[in-house]
Amino acid sequence: MELRIAQSALEDLQAIQTYYREQDVPHIGDDIVAAILKHCGMLQTHPDAGRVVPEFSLDHIREFIHAPFRVVYLRQAKEVVLIRVWRSERQLDLPQSET
């Protein structure tokens, strides 16, 4: 199964790196992003590994927690699309074009 990263998730990952760079610890942001992407790799063979996102209760919108972040993805027939990477306490609100 192919793993794709949507523009929204790419921007989220870049924002994580920017935040830690602004805190003068850019290596922490880089390490977090690398760890999240490594964790996402398992979705290629186990696309059902994450739980259904509670806010939507739709089987194809799933997430896993990579503390302190929620990694939200769409499970589709031939690909998994990473769509958001947000702090775990943040309420989820997806743009209509991504659902």
Buried (B, 14 or more C-beta within 10 A) or exposed (E): EEBEBBEBBEEBBEEBBEBBBEEEEBEBBBEBBEEBBEBBEBBEEEBEBBEBBEEBEEEBBBBBEBEEBBBBBBBEEEBBBBBBBBEEEEEBEBEEEBE
